[in-house]
Structure formats: structure tokens, C-alpha cells
Amino acid sequence: MRRSGISSAPRRRHAAGGARAALARRARHVSRRALRAGAAAVTGFAGLVAWTLMTGPAAHGAEDTPCMLPRTDVHHSEGIDSWPGGYAHPVGDVNALMVFLSFPDSVPQLTPREIEADHFPATSTFYDNASYGQFRLHVHPVDRWLQMPRASTAYRINRDWDDGDRSMYLRDAISTADPSVDFHGYDVVYLVADPDAPGVDSDATKVVNLAQPMNVDGTALRRLVTVFENHPPDRNVLAHETGHVFDLPDLYYRPPVGSNADWDTHVGDWDLMGSQFGLAPDPFAWHKWKLGWLRDDQVGCIARTGITYHDLSPDETPGGTKLLVVRTGTDSVLAVEARSTAGNDATACRQGVLLYRVRSDKESGDGPIDVIDGHPGTSACQGTSVYPPLADAPLGVGETYTVPDGSTQVTVMGRGTGGTWTVRVTEALPHSPTAPGLRG
């Protein structure tokens, strides 16, 4: 599979999101309804399963090239040859419901409006920037606290929540909200707990995926975002969790209990699915392709041996070629993109051409993406970067990276006045493995 020509990538497209039908009832103008039968309401919780805690030779179609990784059975697979059933498409107008939950053992010190302001419009703005205006997330908050039937401490909330306690919390949350909140028409549901309640643990914020969807108000709830954040919350935390709702995986590494190993060795500051604290949280171009935010002609597939030249437009700005892809295995590719200090990445430590490996057979949290360190002997932005060894990972003008088997070499030839980066890609037959090289 040695390749050199690039192909723009005609492929399956997500259903474009034109404006959706107006919601029958908004969260602020809810009608009182009889409580649904309790047994029917909780059936879906019995099967709780998992947490989510694309200028060279002639182009040809992506279906005929090795660009697209196949979707595998692992949780949140990085495969992009199909869209997973049961996940909403983050294209067009998407409506989110935000429900605020209090507890009998604590009087809320904050108003729902104050909690909403912790997360919005920041979360919507993040995705508007990341998608080049193609994904518009609209939040519809309930304007009052709804009290749960049990004390906050009764649920034993924590990061590694017991299934029984978690199911009880979710069952109570939906039963509490259902009499006065209409869930119909929402693709995202945020269940936000009072941050000052004694039993609330901010480390427990996660997305819960249901093995069997729960039908409420004619809407099949397949996943719920449980929010237990402090006030103010961690930066970009809700944007991170919302990414899981649209099938993006965790890119961080979770060390074993008792280990002092670093969580951010796979991607460092790059992409908020690694760390919401990262200096460059804009999603990888691979993720933008996966989510349908890149046009077919913005992804190039390196298809044959030889030398080709490409102009890469920064990931953070609209237009231009965003991603180059080289197939490296049955379930793996080498991805190449340009990064700048614009938009969501205004605080990025370094600009340049970023390389990373993608695996579609590794599940969320198991390292499906690994950033390649273009400067393995140095670190940068000590004190602000979540993982300084990768903060200066992008290649600069005149620098080259060669993969260990010698089959692919990427050289940054120059940077244009408009912000584009010119890249030379050399594809050859692989030879015996050697250490990856950086030449300046």
C-alpha cells in the first residue's frame, strides 16, 4: 500500500442539519403532566453498560483508497467508514436540555442561571469555532431547581460509581424531572447537580451510555451527561463531555490506582478529548472529518509511492486542505495537519505541522491517538502545558520527520503569508526499522 497521489475523499456524509422543527415545549415554558409509570421509566437503567468518562497526481475516490479506517467494535472507535447508530449528528442546529437537581440535605447557594453561565455560551462557542459554524448547540435550561427524593450522600457519587448507586441516581433524576419537563426533541440532556451539596464529587462528571434506550416523552434517551462540577467548573469540561455524546473518545491515559504516571502522554495539549485544560483544545482534523465538518476535498489521501507537495490550512480556520492521511496498517493511519494560535487554540504553545497516529481498534481511554513528538529532546511551556514534552510537537519550516520503517517522510517546506504550511510528503517502500529521525 505505498502511495503518493492524493485523493480528495468522497465518502458517506452525515445528514446535514438544517434547522430542526421548533420544540413543542421549551424548558422554560413547560407544562405539567402526569408522572409516567415508574416501572416503564426505569427499565432502560437495568442495562447500563459503558462510561465515556482527510498538488499531486490525479485524485480518486476515498472508497478506492486506504484513507478511511473501518469502524470496529471498540467503544468510541476512531473508524470513519460509517456513523454509529444511536448517535445524533453534530451538524446544523442541535438542542440540549439542562436540568438542575438539588437535594434535601442542602439548600442551593447558586441559581440555575449562574450554573448555566458556567458552561454556556462557552460550550456553544467552542463548537461553533471548531465546526466552522456548521454545528450550533442550543441549550434550553430549566429555570428552577428540582429536588431529588434522597440526600446527596445517599447516592455515593464518585468517579468509579457503583452501578446500583448510579442507576438509582439516574432513575430518581428522570422521575423528578419528568412531571414538569418535556424531554421531547432534545438530542443532548445535561443533568446538573447542585455543586454545593455534600455528596457531590466533581470528579464524577461523565456521560452515561444506556444499553437499552429509555423512552421519555416520545424521545429515546440513549445517553445522559451527569454534571457534578464545582463553581466555577473546570475549563471546557462540558465541551469535553459533549464530545462523547457525538462519539468522540477519551484521548488521555488513566494510570492504575496508586500510580503516579502522567495522564496526558498520548496527546498532551492537543484536542480537548485529551485534556480540557490543554493549551490547544481544538479537535484534531481527524475528528472534524469524522464529525462531518470537513468537506470531501479538504482531506487528502496519500495514495502511491513518490513525492508530493501539499498546502495545509490551519485546523482552526475555515477553508483549504485540512488533513493528509497515510494508511499504515489494517486499523491505523498517519495523520498530518497544521495548527496555529487562532480560535480555540489562541493559547497554543507552538504553531506548525502536527503529526499523529490514529488507531480504530483501540477504545476510548486506551490511546486511539498518539501525537508524534517532532522535537523529542525538548519541552515547552513549562507551568502552563498539561504535558510539556508534547507542547512543542509540531514541525517548523525546514524540519523533517521520518517514520521508523522509512516508508513515509514529511518535510515542512515553508509557510505562506496567508497562514498555510507547504508540506512535502515522500512515500517509499518500507525498509528495516530505524529510529525516527528529525532533520533541520
Secondary structure, DSSP 4 states (H G I P E B T S, - for coil): ----SEEE-----PPP--PPPPPSS-GGG----PPPPHHHHHGGGGGEEEE-----SPP--GGGSS-SPPP-SSTT----SSPPTT----SEEEEEEEEEEEBTTB--SS-HHHHHHHHTTHHHHHHHHHTTTSEEEEEEEEEEEEE-SS-GGGG---TT--HHHHHHHHHHHHHHHTTT---TT-SEEEEEE-TTSTT--GGG-EEEEEEEEEEETTEEEEEEEEE---SS--TTHHHHHHHHHTTPPP-S--PPTT----S-TTTTTBSTTT-TT-SB-SPPHHHHHHTT-S-GGGEEEE-SSEEEEEEEPBTTSSSSB-EEEEEEETTEEEEEEEE-SSGGGTT-S--EEEEEEEETTS-TTS-SEEE--S-TT----TTT-SSHHHHT-SB-TT-EEE-TTSSEEEEEEEE-TTS-EEEEEEE----S----EEE-
